[in-house]
Amino acid sequence: MYTMDKNCTIYKTVDFIGKKWTLLILLELHKKGWKRYSELKKSIPEITPKILSSRLKELEEEKLVIKEVDARNFPVKCEYSLTKQGREFITVIQSMKTWALKWKVKNNICEARDCSQCKL
């Protein structure tokens, strides 16, 4: 029986992007640039606060997201944005969308919109 090598590039990439909510968080940040934690939570109401925090930390570690902390006022304000790597990864997500529209999901609204303009 063949098992995938854990050092495989695809294996390692899927390990962090394949987690639930990760792609949606990246798309939310793509829509607006900088977003506060509360804005992300409001945009993805089904995600739990614990999972959102965990995914944001993982995306920071992977250098796809950057966190900026403004401690000049109280409460402290934290905002998140895509890094250059994160913005480049959006093209991968958009390629997945193109493939899905062609082969798996018929969605006229999605076909007509750029992901950054999506209000769904």
N, C-alpha and C positions, 0 to 999 in steps of 0.2 A: 504494500500500500504506500502511496506517495503522500507525503505531508509537505506543506509549504514551509520553506526555510524562514525562520523568524527574522533573519537578516535581510530578507527580500525587500526591496524598495516599496513595492506595492503593499506588502504585509504591514510594514511600518507606517505607511501613509494611511491605510485604512484603519489602523489601530487608533489614530486620533480623529480623523475626519468622519469615521463611520459611527461615532457615538451619537445617540439620539440628541437632537436639538442643535448640534454643532453647525450644520449647514444653514439652518434658519437664523442662528445668531449672526453668522457671517453676512447673510443677506440683509438682515436688519441694519447692520452697521454700514453696509454698502449703500443703503437707501439714503441715509442722512449724514454721513460723516461721523461726527462725534455724537455719542448718546450716553446719557446717564444710565446707571443700573436700573433705576425705576422706570425709565422709558423703555428699556429692553424688556423688563418684566411685563409692562403694560402691552407691549407689542406681541408678546408670546405668552398669553395668559395661562396656558396649560402647563408651562414649565414651573417647577418648584423653585423657591429661592435658593435652596441648597444646590440643586443641579445647575442653575444659572451661574452661581458663584464658582462652582467647580469647573464648568465648561470655560468660563472666562479666564480662569487661572491657567487652564490647560492651553488655551489659545494664546495666552501671553507667553507661556513657556515655549510654545512652538513658533513664536515670533510672527504670528498672523494678526495679533491684536496688541495694541498698546494701551496702557492705562495712564491717564494723567490725573494727578491729585492736586486739588486746589484747597490748601489748608488756611487760606487767608481769612475765611469767614467760618462761622459755625452754623449749621453742621458742615463738616468737611465735604467737599464736592468732588466726586470721582466721575470721570468720563472715559469712554472707550471709543477707539477708532481702529480701522484697519491699518496695518503697516503696508509698506510697498509689497511685501510678500503676500499679505492678505488680499490686497487689491488685485494682484496678479492671479490669485487663486479663484477669484470671482469668475474669471474666464473659464476655468474648469467646471464650475457649477453651471455656468451658462451653456457650456457644451453638453453637460448632462441633460439640461432642459431641452436642448435641440434634439438630442437623441430620443428622449422620452416622448416629445411631441411627434416625432416621426414614427416611432415604433410601438409605443405603449399607451399614451394618454392623449385623447382628443380633447383639446381645451382651446377654443377659439379666443377666449380672453387672454390667455397666457401667450398664445402665438403672436398676438398684436402688441404685446407690451415688453419693454425692457424690464428686467427684474428690479432695477432701482426705482422704477415708477409704480411698482405693484402696490395696490392698496388692499389686496386680499388678506 
